[in-house]
Amino acid sequence: MFRTNPSREFQPETVNIEDLVPQDHLLRKINETIDFSFIAEKCRPLYCQDNGRPCIDPVMLFKMLLIG
């Protein structure tokens, strides 16, 4: 008799992103070597402090451009 277990389809799975990226990956080395905090300070005057939607982190956007 053929049976399936439908309850397994919707079981949550916990994934740790740190486990998915190898310790010797180039992006880890870049992140450890370069301090990207200066980007946030350079971009702060370009954003309104009390109006509009919250922005996407400028550091993350810069990293995406650098990697891409």
C-alpha positions, 0 to 999 in steps of 0.5 A: 500500500502506498502512503504519503505523509502530508504533515511533513510538507509544512514542517518548518525548517530552521536554517542558519545563514552562517552555516551556509557560507563557508568560513574561507569565502571571499565575502567573509574576508572582504567583510572582515577587512573593510570597514564599511561604516563610513558609507552610512555617515556619508549618506546620512545628510541625503535622507530625511530624518522625520519624513517618508519611508525608512530607507534601505541600508546604504551599506547593504546597497553599496555591498551589493554594487561591489559584489555585482 
